[in-house]
Amino acid sequence: MTKKPETPFDFDITKAFADFKMPGMDVDSLLASQRKNIEALAAANKLAFDGVQAVMKRQMEIARQAVEEAMSAAREMSAVGNPQDKATKQAEMVKEAIERTLANMRELAEMMGKSNREAFELLNKRFTQTMDELKTAMGKVGKK
């Protein structure tokens, strides 16, 4: 059986560095740190994706609600009545629609902000841990 040629995606960094020895450098710790970095990045991406998904879901709910309200408003405006009362009712409807739109925009912005904040905090925490790990590793090198 012939061996399939390696692609860049078949590369296993742990195998490549298994025999690599550098004085004062703990390759296992370095690899563990990088693994944690990748896991943190994956978790941050998931948070961001979940946030976008929640915003899209909420946008669909808002759109459905807007269609229902527009249909209801059309029914109300088509009812027979005094033109002055209709104008007053129409002004009230427009005011309510603008207030609702602004509230929905604020809600969506807060949802995205929360998602972005959570992802950033996760990455920032991992960055701080990485710097601590690096400081510890450098301390070990200096003592040897």
Secondary structure, DSSP 4 states (H G I P E B T S, - for coil): -PPPPP-GGG--HHHHTSS---TT--HHHHHHHHHHHHHHHHHHHHHHHHHHHHHHHHHHHHHHHHHHHHHHHHHHHHS---HHHHHHHHHHHHHHHHHHHHHHHHHHHHHHHHHHHHHHHHHHHHHHHHHHHHHHHHHHHHH-
